[in-house]
Amino acid sequence: MTPFPLAAAGLLALWATGAVANPAQWAREWPQTDFSRTTVNFSEIIAGGPPKDGIPAIWEPAHIPVAEETRLDDREPVLTYEHDGEAPRAYPVRYLMWHEIVNDVVGGLPIAVTFCPLCNSAMVFDARVDGVHLSFGVSGQLRHSDMIMYDRETESWWQQAVGEGIVGDYAGQRLEPLPGWMESWGEFRTRNPDGLVMDQPDWRRAYGENPYVGYDTAARPFLYRGEDPPHGINPLARVVRVGDRAWTFARLRAAGEIREAGVVLSWTPGQASALDSRDIAAGRDVGTVRVRDAEGRDIAHDIPFAFAFHAFHPEGTWMLGD
């Protein structure tokens, strides 16, 4: 029995099994992966259902000018990335929902644009490690309900929420997080009339629909076996993560702006939740968060669910105020 209503019940029925993956079986599917090198307990890894590349990552995405985009509603979320000297880029969540990883190059910099719907983690990473350009796919495995990525060069496994290599040649390595943020398409379009937006991929998918209907108001996270977050915080409450600190959305929404621990967090309304209604554009308003330093420069951050922050930062600091 699944924990919430599903629009894509056929696909997610497979995921509901939550079968613990078998290292002996992994070796057959992943002959290039060095399973003798790991930073995690294999018992924490669960087979999500779709096989390797069953959720197809995007390589070399096409982009179109903002003025030519007619599919997106102003309330729809996009993941924004800005690179000095280049047109700002918007990656619509309606596409990330079905592909989870976009491999792109902006201003000569290879990046991995990533989104895990099950823990609401949306991160942009520098795709280089020690000068080597890596390209990423979806492994089909989960840990703490978070997507495990893999690189095509060595087939090492990477934890999406923290950008850490957990199995294989790159176990223990870290990807550098880049300043990216979730905002509404209307916000991006208004601020960047000369910007670029990722074009619709050439795949047959229900773009614009949410296959996890009602997930972010469910009672429990999907395929998660860890502890609940402390302080009575709802496991599926959104938090703003900066490093190993987390601020609750409830606190930030009430304040509008928080200046603390060397960062400035702000919240404005107008962005739809991608994990609420079937139609992404019709999702309830969760608003847009920006995170900057005291000089106004954007800071890399994430907006995961509370359970995911606690799972990956068990000793992290909860910024709950007075």
SERO-4910 file (N, C-alpha, C, O; in steps of 0.05 Angstrom, whole numbers):
BEGIN
 pado doro    nc1    nc2    nc3   cac1   cac2   cac3    cc1    cc2    cc3    oc1    oc2    oc3
  Met    A     17    -24      0      0      0      0     17     25      0     35     28     17
  Thr    A     13     42    -19     29     67    -21     19     88     -1     -4     88      6
  Pro    A     37    106      9     30    124     30     15    149     21      8    165     38
  Phe    A     11    153     -5     -3    177    -14    -15    171    -41     -6    152    -55
  Pro    A    -35    186    -50    -47    182    -77    -26    187    -98    -10    205    -96
  Leu    A    -26    170   -119     -6    172   -140    -19    175   -167    -38    161   -174
  Ala    A     -9    194   -182    -19    197   -210     -7    176   -228    -19    168   -247
  Ala    A     18    167   -222     32    147   -238     33    121   -222     55    112   -216
  Ala    A     10    110   -216      9     87   -198     24     63   -210     36     48   -195
  Gly    A     23     60   -236     36     37   -248     66     37   -243     78     17   -237
  Leu    A     78     61   -247    107     63   -243    114     60   -214    133     46   -207
  Leu    A    100     75   -196    107     76   -169    100     51   -153    109     47   -131
  Ala    A     83     34   -164     77      8   -151    103     -8   -149    107    -23   -130
  Leu    A    120     -5   -169    146    -19   -167    163     -8   -145    176    -24   -131
  Trp    A    162     18   -141    178     30   -120    169     23    -92    185     22    -73
  Ala    A    143     16    -90    132     12    -63    144    -13    -50    142    -16    -25
  Thr    A    156    -31    -65    168    -55    -54    192    -48    -36    196    -60    -15
  Gly    A    207    -27    -43    230    -19    -27    250    -41    -22    261    -43      0
  Ala    A    254    -58    -41    271    -81    -37    300    -73    -32    311    -55    -45
  Val    A    312    -85    -12    340    -79     -6    357    -91    -28    356   -115    -35
  Ala    A    374    -74    -40    390    -83    -63    411   -103    -54    421   -102    -31
  Asn    A    419   -121    -72    437   -142    -66    464   -136    -79    465   -134   -104
  Pro    A    486   -133    -64    512   -127    -76    520   -147    -98    533   -139   -117
  Ala    A    514   -173    -94    521   -192   -115    506   -186   -141    518   -189   -162
  Gln    A    481   -178   -139    467   -170   -163    477   -144   -175    478   -141   -199
  Trp    A    485   -126   -157    497   -101   -167    520   -106   -185    523    -94   -206
  Ala    A    537   -125   -177    562   -130   -193    555   -138   -221    571   -133   -240
  Arg    A    533   -152   -225    526   -161   -252    516   -137   -269    521   -135   -293
  Glu    A    501   -119   -255    491    -96   -270    511    -74   -272    510    -57   -291
  Trp    A    531    -73   -254    550    -52   -253    579    -64   -253    593    -62   -233
  Pro    A    587    -75   -275    613    -89   -276    637    -70   -273    659    -78   -265
  Gln    A    633    -44   -279    655    -25   -276    658    -13   -248    678      1   -242
  Thr    A    638    -17   -231    638     -4   -205    655    -20   -185    652    -44   -183
  Asp    A    672     -6   -171    689    -19   -151    674    -19   -124    675      1   -109
  Phe    A    660    -41   -118    644    -43    -94    661    -48    -69    650    -48    -47
  Ser    A    687    -51    -72    704    -54    -49    709    -27    -36    720    -25    -14
  Arg    A    702     -5    -50    707     22    -39    680     35    -34    665     40    -52
  Thr    A    674     40     -9    649     52     -1    652     68     24    669     62     41
  Thr    A    635     88     28    635    104     52    609    100     68    605    113     88
  Val    A    591     82     58    565     78     71    561     49     76    574     32     65
  Asn    A    541     43     92    533     15     97    514      7     75    494     21     70
  Phe    A    520    -15     61    503    -23     39    474    -29     47    456    -27     30
  Ser    A    470    -35     72    442    -41     81    424    -16     80    400    -19     81
  Glu    A    436      8     77    420     32     75    410     37     47    394     55     42
  Ile    A    420     22     28    414     26      0    390      9     -8    390    -15     -3
  Ile    A    370     21    -21    346      7    -29    343      9    -60    348     30    -71
  Ala    A    334    -13    -72    328    -12   -100    301      3   -104    281     -5    -93
  Gly    A    302     25   -119    279     42   -121    257     31   -139    234     40   -138
  Gly    A    264     13   -157    244      2   -176    254      4   -204    260    -16   -217
  Pro    A    255     29   -215    267     33   -242    296     24   -242    311     29   -223
  Pro    A    305     10   -263    333      2   -265    351     25   -271    343     48   -274
  Lys    A    377     18   -274    396     38   -283    387     51   -308    380     38   -328
  Asp    A    386     78   -308    377     94   -331    347     91   -337    337    100   -358
  Gly    A    332     77   -319    303     75   -323    290    102   -321    270    107   -334
  Ile    A    302    120   -305    296    149   -306    318    161   -322    341    163   -313
  Pro    A    312    170   -347    334    179   -365    344    207   -360    329    226   -362
  Ala    A    369    209   -352    381    236   -349    384    249   -377    383    235   -397
  Ile    A    386    275   -377    389    291   -401    418    299   -405    431    309   -387
  Trp    A    428    295   -429    454    305   -437    451    325   -460    434    321   -478
  Glu    A    466    346   -459    466    367   -480    437    377   -485    427    375   -507
  Pro    A    425    389   -464    397    399   -468    396    423   -487    415    438   -489
  Ala    A    374    425   -500    369    449   -517    357    471   -500    342    465   -481
  His    A    364    495   -506    353    519   -493    341    537   -513    350    539   -536
  Ile    A    320    551   -504    307    571   -522    305    598   -507    306    598   -482
  Pro    A    302    620   -521    299    646   -508    274    647   -491    254    634   -498
  Val    A    275    662   -470    252    665   -453    227    673   -468    205    663   -463
  Ala    A    230    691   -487    207    701   -502    193    680   -519    170    683   -527
  Glu    A    207    658   -525    196    637   -542    182    615   -525    169    598   -537
  Glu    A    185    616   -499    173    595   -482    143    601   -478    136    622   -467
  Thr    A    126    582   -486     97    586   -483     83    564   -467     59    565   -462
  Arg    A     98    544   -458     86    521   -443     83    526   -414     64    516   -401
  Leu    A    100    542   -402    102    545   -373     82    565   -362     78    587   -373
  Asp    A     69    558   -340     53    577   -325     71    593   -307     92    583   -298
  Asp    A     64    618   -301     81    636   -285     87    624   -258    107    631   -246
  Arg    A     69    607   -246     73    597   -219     91    572   -219     99    563   -197
  Glu    A     96    561   -242    112    536   -242    140    540   -233    153    560   -239
  Pro    A    151    521   -217    179    524   -207    199    517   -229    195    499   -245
  Val    A    221    532   -228    244    527   -245    269    528   -226    268    541   -206
  Leu    A    289    513   -234    315    514   -220    333    533   -236    340    527   -259
  Thr    A    341    555   -223    356    576   -237    386    573   -231    394    567   -209
  Tyr    A    401    578   -253    430    579   -250    441    603   -266    434    606   -289
  Glu    A    458    619   -253    469    642   -266    500    640   -265    511    635   -244
  His    A    512    644   -288    541    643   -291    551    669   -303    540    679   -323
  Asp    A    571    681   -291    581    707   -299    586    707   -329    599    690   -340
  Gly    A    575    728   -342    580    732   -371    562    715   -389    564    717   -413
  Glu    A    545    699   -378    527    682   -393    498    689   -387    491    699   -366
  Ala    A    481    683   -406    452    687   -402    443    668   -380    450    645   -380
  Pro    A    427    678   -360    417    661   -339    401    638   -351    388    641   -371
  Arg    A    402    614   -338    388    591   -347    367    582   -327    370    583   -303
  Ala    A    344    574   -338    322    563   -322    318    534   -331    315    528   -355
  Tyr    A    316    516   -311    311    488   -316    284    481   -304    282    477   -279
  Pro    A    263    479   -320    236    475   -309    234    448   -294    243    428   -303
  Val    A    221    450   -270    217    426   -254    198    406   -269    199    382   -263
  Arg    A    181    416   -286    164    397   -302    181    377   -318    171    356   -324
  Tyr    A    206    384   -325    224    366   -338    241    351   -318    245    326   -321
  Leu    A    251    365   -298    268    352   -278    252    330   -263    264    310   -254
  Met    A    226    334   -261    210    314   -247    213    286   -260    212    266   -246
  Trp    A    216    285   -286    216    260   -301    244    251   -309    248    229   -318
  His    A    264    269   -306    292    262   -314    312    264   -292    332    250   -292
  Glu    A    307    281   -272    322    283   -247    350    294   -250    360    307   -231
  Ile    A    363    290   -272    390    301   -277    392    313   -305    383    301   -324
  Val    A    403    337   -306    409    349   -332    439    355   -332    449    370   -315
  Asn    A    453    344   -351    482    350   -355    484    372   -376    476    369   -398
  Asp    A    497    394   -368    498    417   -385    526    430   -383    542    423   -365
  Val    A    532    448   -401    556    464   -400    548    493   -403    535    500   -423
  Val    A    556    510   -384    549    539   -385    575    555   -382    589    553   -362
  Gly    A    581    571   -402    605    587   -401    630    570   -399    649    578   -386
  Gly    A    630    546   -411    652    528   -410    654    511   -385    671    494   -382
  Leu    A    635    516   -366    635    501   -341    615    478   -342    591    483   -346
  Pro    A    624    453   -340    605    431   -339    590    430   -313    602    431   -291
  Ile    A    564    428   -314    548    427   -289    528    404   -290    521    394   -312
  Ala    A    520    395   -266    499    375   -263    476    389   -248    479    397   -225
  Val    A    453    391   -262    429    402   -250    412    379   -241    404    363   -257
  Thr    A    407    378   -215    395    353   -204    370    360   -187    368    381   -174
  Phe    A    351    341   -187    327    344   -171    317    316   -163    313    299   -180
  Cys    A    314    312   -136    303    287   -126    275    293   -115    273    305    -94
  Pro    A    254    284   -128    227    291   -118    221    279    -91    206    291    -75
  Leu    A    233    256    -84    226    242    -60    236    257    -35    224    254    -13
  Cys    A    257    273    -38    266    289    -15    267    319    -21    276    334     -5
  Asn    A    256    326    -45    254    354    -53    281    368    -54    282    393    -51
  Ser    A    302    353    -59    329    365    -60    334    374    -89    333    357   -107
  Ala    A    341    399    -93    347    410   -119    374    424   -117    376    445   -105
  Met    A    394    412   -130    422    422   -127    435    424   -155    431    407   -172
  Val    A    451    445   -158    469    448   -182    497    443   -172    506    455   -153
  Phe    A    512    426   -187    539    419   -179    558    425   -202    551    422   -226
  Asp    A    583    433   -195    605    433   -214    611    403   -220    616    388   -202
  Ala    A    610    396   -245    612    367   -253    641    358   -256    646    337   -268
  Arg    A    659    374   -246    688    366   -248    698    356   -221    691    367   -200
  Val    A    715    336   -222    729    326   -199    759    323   -206    766    308   -224
  Asp    A    775    339   -192    804    339   -199    809    344   -228    827    332   -241
  Gly    A    793    362   -239    796    370   -267    783    352   -288    784    358   -311
  Val    A    772    330   -278    759    310   -297    730    317   -299    716    320   -279
  His    A    720    320   -324    692    326   -329    676    300   -327    680    282   -343
  Leu    A    658    299   -308    641    275   -305    613    281   -316    604    304   -316
  Ser    A    600    260   -325    572    262   -333    556    242   -317    565    220   -312
  Phe    A    531    249   -310    516    235   -290    490    223   -301    476    235   -317
  Gly    A    484    199   -290    458    186   -296    445    178   -270    456    181   -249
  Val    A    421    167   -272    405    159   -249    409    129   -246    403    113   -264
  Ser    A    418    121   -222    425     92   -218    401     74   -214    402     50   -219
  Gly    A    379     86   -204    356     69   -196    357     61   -167    338     48   -158
  Gln    A    378     68   -153    381     62   -124    374     87   -108    377    110   -117
  Leu    A    365     82    -83    359    103    -64    374     98    -38    379     75    -30
  Arg    A    380    120    -24    390    118      3    377    141     19    379    164     11
  His    A    363    134     41    348    153     56    328    168     38    323    192     41
  Ser    A    316    153     19    297    163      0    308    183    -20    293    196    -34
  Asp    A    334    185    -21    347    204    -39    360    190    -62    371    168    -59
  Met    A    358    201    -86    369    190   -110    399    185   -107    414    202    -97
  Ile    A    408    162   -116    437    157   -120    443    160   -150    432    146   -166
  Met    A    461    179   -156    470    184   -183    494    166   -189    505    154   -170
  Tyr    A    501    164   -214    526    151   -221    540    167   -243    527    180   -258
  Asp    A    566    165   -243    580    178   -265    587    158   -287    594    135   -281
  Arg    A    584    166   -311    588    147   -334    617    140   -338    623    120   -351
  Glu    A    635    156   -327    664    151   -332    674    128   -316    690    112   -326
  Thr    A    666    125   -290    676    103   -273    653     87   -262    658     66   -249
  Glu    A    629     96   -266    605     84   -254    607     83   -223    596     65   -210
  Ser    A    620    103   -212    618    108   -183    591    118   -176    577    131   -193
  Trp    A    582    113   -152    555    122   -143    558    147   -126    578    150   -111
  Trp    A    539    165   -129    540    191   -116    513    197   -102    492    192   -114
  Gln    A    515    208    -78    490    216    -64    482    244    -73    497    263    -68
  Gln    A    458    245    -85    450    271    -97    447    293    -76    456    316    -82
  Ala    A    436    288    -53    430    310    -34    454    324    -24    453    347    -17
  Val    A    477    310    -24    502    322    -13    525    322    -33    546    333    -27
  Gly    A    520    311    -57    541    311    -77    566    296    -69    588    303    -76
  Glu    A    562    274    -54    585    258    -45    586    231    -59    566    217    -61
  Gly    A    611    223    -67    615    197    -77    613    177    -55    627    180    -35
  Ile    A    596    156    -58    593    137    -36    602    109    -42    606     93    -24
  Val    A    605    102    -68    613     76    -76    631     78   -101    624     94   -119
  Gly    A    653     64   -102    669     63   -127    694     80   -125    702     89   -104
  Asp    A    705     86   -149    731    100   -150    730    127   -137    750    136   -125
  Tyr    A    707    140   -137    704    167   -126    692    167    -98    684    189    -89
  Ala    A    691    145    -85    680    144    -57    696    163    -40    721    163    -39
  Gly    A    681    181    -26    694    200     -8    699    227    -21    705    247     -7
  Gln    A    697    229    -48    700    254    -62    675    271    -60    653    259    -56
  Arg    A    677    297    -63    654    314    -62    652    331    -88    672    341    -98
  Leu    A    628    335    -98    623    354   -119    619    381   -106    608    384    -84
  Glu    A    629    402   -119    625    429   -109    597    439   -115    589    440   -139
  Pro    A    581    446    -95    554    457   -100    557    486   -110    574    501   -101
  Leu    A    540    493   -129    540    519   -141    514    534   -133    494    522   -127
  Pro    A    515    561   -132    491    576   -125    469    573   -146    471    585   -167
  Gly    A    449    558   -139    425    555   -156    401    557   -137    404    553   -113
  Trp    A    378    564   -148    355    567   -130    329    561   -145    327    564   -170
  Met    A    309    552   -130    283    547   -141    267    574   -140    266    587   -119
  Glu    A    254    580   -162    237    604   -163    215    599   -183    215    579   -197
  Ser    A    195    616   -184    174    613   -204    183    621   -231    201    638   -234
  Trp    A    170    610   -252    177    618   -279    171    647   -283    186    661   -297
  Gly    A    150    658   -271    144    686   -273    166    704   -262    173    724   -274
  Glu    A    178    696   -240    200    711   -228    224    711   -247    237    731   -252
  Phe    A    231    687   -257    254    685   -274    249    701   -300    267    716   -308
  Arg    A    226    698   -312    220    711   -337    221    742   -334    231    755   -352
  Thr    A    210    752   -313    209    781   -308    237    792   -304    244    814   -314
  Arg    A    254    778   -289    280    787   -283    300    784   -306    320    798   -308
  Asn    A    295    763   -323    314    756   -344    300    754   -371    298    733   -382
  Pro    A    291    777   -382    278    776   -408    296    765   -430    287    756   -451
  Asp    A    322    768   -426    341    758   -446    354    731   -437    374    722   -449
  Gly    A    342    718   -418    352    693   -408    345    669   -426    332    673   -447
  Leu    A    354    646   -418    348    621   -433    334    601   -415    338    601   -391
  Val    A    317    585   -427    302    565   -412    306    538   -426    305    537   -451
  Met    A    310    517   -411    313    490   -423    287    484   -439    265    487   -429
  Asp    A    291    474   -463    269    467   -480    258    439   -472    272    424   -458
  Gln    A    234    433   -481    222    407   -474    238    384   -487    244    384   -511
  Pro    A    246    364   -470    262    342   -481    245    325   -501    221    326   -500
  Asp    A    259    311   -517    246    294   -538    240    266   -526    250    246   -537
  Trp    A    225    265   -505    216    240   -493    186    241   -490    174    263   -487
  Arg    A    174    218   -489    145    217   -484    140    215   -454    140    193   -443
  Arg    A    135    238   -442    130    240   -414    107    259   -409    101    276   -426
  Ala    A     94    257   -386     71    274   -380     82    300   -368     76    307   -345
  Tyr    A     97    315   -384    109    340   -374     87    359   -365     67    363   -378
  Gly    A     92    371   -342     72    389   -330     55    376   -309     41    389   -294
  Glu    A     56    348   -308     41    334   -287     60    324   -265     84    318   -270
  Asn    A     49    322   -242     63    312   -218     55    283   -213     32    278   -206
  Pro    A     74    264   -215     67    236   -210     66    229   -180     60    206   -173
  Tyr    A     71    248   -163     71    243   -134     49    260   -121     55    276   -103
  Val    A     25    257   -130      3    275   -121      0    273    -91     -2    252    -79
  Gly    A      0    297    -78     -4    299    -49     20    291    -33     17    288     -8
  Tyr    A     43    287    -45     66    276    -30     75    295     -7     80    285     15
  Asp    A     77    321    -12     88    338      8     69    345     31     75    362     48
  Thr    A     45    333     30     27    335     53     20    307     64      2    303     79
  Ala    A     36    287     56     32    259     65     40    257     94     54    274    105
  Ala    A     32    235    107     39    231    135     68    222    138     81    227    158
  Arg    A     78    207    118    105    196    120    120    198     94    108    199     73
  Pro    A    147    200     95    163    200     71    161    173     57    156    153     70
  Phe    A    165    173     31    164    148     15    191    134     15    212    147     11
  Leu    A    192    108     21    216     92     20    238    103     39    261    104     32
  Tyr    A    229    112     62    248    122     82    245    106    107    223    102    118
  Arg    A    268     96    117    268     79    141    283     91    164    288     78    184
  Gly    A    291    116    162    307    129    183    290    142    204    266    139    206
  Glu    A    304    157    221    291    171    243    276    196    233    283    208    213
  Asp    A    255    204    249    242    229    244    260    252    253    278    248    270
  Pro    A    257    276    242    273    298    252    265    306    280    243    299    289
  Pro    A    283    319    295    277    326    323    259    350    325    250    361    305
  His    A    253    358    349    238    383    355    209    381    346    196    402    344
  Gly    A    199    357    340    172    355    331    166    365    303    143    370    296
  Ile    A    187    369    288    184    379    260    173    358    242    183    335    243
  Asn    A    153    364    226    141    346    208    162    335    188    177    352    177
  Pro    A    165    309    184    185    299    166    184    310    138    205    313    125
  Leu    A    160    318    129    157    328    102    154    359    101    144    370     81
  Ala    A    161    372    123    163    401    123    188    409    107    209    397    110
  Arg    A    186    430     91    209    440     77    227    456     96    217    469    114
  Val    A    253    453     92    272    469    107    292    481     87    294    472     64
  Val    A    305    502     95    326    515     79    353    506     91    359    512    114
  Arg    A    368    491     75    394    481     85    417    497     73    419    501     49
  Val    A    434    507     91    459    520     83    481    506     98    484    510    122
  Gly    A    497    490     84    517    474     97    503    454    115    487    438    106
  Asp    A    511    454    141    499    436    160    479    449    178    474    440    201
  Arg    A    468    472    170    447    486    185    421    485    169    421    484    144
  Ala    A    399    485    184    372    485    171    353    504    185    352    505    210
  Trp    A    339    520    169    318    537    179    291    526    168    289    518    145
  Thr    A    271    526    185    245    516    176    232    537    158    235    561    162
  Phe    A    216    527    139    201    545    122    181    561    139    176    584    134
  Ala    A    169    548    159    149    561    175    161    586    188    148    607    189
  Arg    A    185    584    199    198    607    211    204    629    191    199    652    196
  Leu    A    215    621    168    222    640    148    198    654    136    198    679    132
  Arg    A    177    639    131    152    652    120    141    672    139    132    693    131
  Ala    A    142    666    165    131    684    185    147    710    187    137    731    190
  Ala    A    174    707    184    192    730    187    195    746    161    198    770    161
  Gly    A    193    732    138    199    745    112    228    747    106    236    742     83
  Glu    A    244    753    126    273    754    123    286    747    149    277    755    170
  Ile    A    308    732    147    324    724    171    353    730    164    363    722    143
  Arg    A    366    744    183    395    749    181    408    735    204    405    743    227
  Glu    A    423    714    198    434    697    219    457    680    208    458    673    184
  Ala    A    477    675    225    499    657    218    513    665    192    523    649    177
  Gly    A    514    692    187    528    702    164    513    700    138    525    705    117
  Val    A    488    693    139    472    691    114    446    708    117    437    714    139
  Val    A    435    714     94    409    729     93    390    712     77    394    706     54
  Leu    A    368    703     91    348    687     78    323    704     74    315    718     93
  Ser    A    311    702     50    286    717     45    266    699     33    273    679     19
  Trp    A    240    706     37    218    690     26    198    708     14    191    729     26
  Thr    A    189    701    -10    167    716    -24    147    696    -35    155    674    -43
  Pro    A    121    703    -36    101    684    -46    102    683    -77    114    699    -90
  Gly    A     88    663    -88     84    662   -117     93    637   -131     88    635   -155
  Gln    A    106    618   -117    116    594   -130     99    570   -121     94    566    -98
  Ala    A     91    554   -141     74    531   -135     91    507   -126    114    504   -135
  Ser    A     80    492   -107     93    467   -100     90    447   -123     69    444   -135
  Ala    A    113    435   -130    113    415   -152    102    388   -143     97    370   -159
  Leu    A     99    384   -117     93    358   -105     66    358    -91     61    343    -72
  Asp    A     47    375   -100     21    377    -88      0    366   -107     -8    343   -104
  Ser    A    -10    382   -125    -32    373   -143    -21    359   -167      3    359   -173
  Arg    A    -40    346   -182    -32    332   -207    -19    352   -227      1    347   -239
  Asp    A    -32    375   -230    -22    396   -247     -2    413   -231    -10    426   -212
  Ile    A     23    412   -239     43    426   -223     36    455   -220     40    466   -198
  Ala    A     26    468   -241     20    497   -240     -2    503   -220     -4    526   -211
  Ala    A    -18    483   -212    -40    488   -194    -33    482   -165    -50    483   -147
  Gly    A     -8    474   -160      1    468   -133     -2    492   -114     -1    515   -123
  Arg    A     -5    486    -88     -8    507    -69     18    524    -68     39    515    -76
  Asp    A     15    549    -59     37    568    -59     57    561    -36     49    561    -13
  Val    A     81    554    -43    102    550    -23    123    573    -24    140    575     -6
  Gly    A    121    590    -44    139    613    -44    167    608    -53    175    585    -57
  Thr    A    182    629    -56    210    628    -65    229    637    -44    224    658    -30
  Val    A    250    622    -40    271    629    -20    296    638    -35    304    625    -55
  Arg    A    308    659    -26    335    666    -35    354    667    -12    346    674     11
  Val    A    378    658    -16    399    657      5    423    672     -5    435    664    -26
  Arg    A    431    692      9    454    709      1    472    714     25    464    710     48
  Asp    A    496    723     19    514    732     40    509    761     46    491    773     34
  Ala    A    524    772     64    519    800     73    524    820     50    514    842     51
  Glu    A    539    812     30    545    830      7    524    826    -15    526    838    -36
  Gly    A    505    808    -11    484    804    -31    490    783    -52    476    781    -72
  Arg    A    512    768    -48    519    747    -67    504    721    -61    501    713    -37
  Asp    A    494    708    -82    479    683    -78    497    661    -66    521    659    -73
  Ile    A    486    645    -48    500    624    -34    487    597    -42    463    595    -43
  Ala    A    504    577    -46    493    550    -52    477    541    -28    486    543     -5
  His    A    454    530    -33    436    520    -12    417    499    -24    417    494    -48
  Asp    A    400    488     -7    381    468    -16    355    472      0    356    485     21
  Ile    A    333    462    -10    308    463      4    296    435      6    276    429     -7
  Pro    A    308    418     21    299    390     24    276    388     44    270    408     58
  Phe    A    264    365     45    246    359     67    262    355     93    286    348     92
  Ala    A    249    360    116    263    358    141    275    331    146    297    329    158
  Phe    A    262    309    138    273    283    143    299    279    128    317    265    139
  Ala    A    302    290    104    326    287     89    349    302    102    372    293    102
  Phe    A    343    327    112    365    341    126    375    325    149    399    323    154
  His    A    356    315    165    364    300    189    379    274    181    399    267    195
  Ala    A    371    261    160    385    236    151    413    241    143    431    226    150
  Phe    A    418    263    128    445    268    118    462    286    135    486    289    131
  His    A    449    299    154    463    317    173    453    311    201    441    329    214
  Pro    A    457    287    211    446    280    237    456    297    260    443    299    281
  Glu    A    480    309    256    491    326    277    488    356    269    500    373    281
  Gly    A    471    361    249    467    388    239    453    406    259    442    396    279
  Thr    A    454    432    254    442    451    272    415    461    262    413    469    239
  Trp    A    395    459    278    368    469    272    366    498    281    367    503    305
  Met    A    362    516    263    361    545    269    332    552    275    318    561    257
  Leu    A    324    548    299    296    551    307    290    578    319    266    583    325
  Gly    A    310    595    322    305    621    334    302    620    364    309    600    377
  Asp    A    291    641    376    288    642    405    265    623    414    260    622    438
***
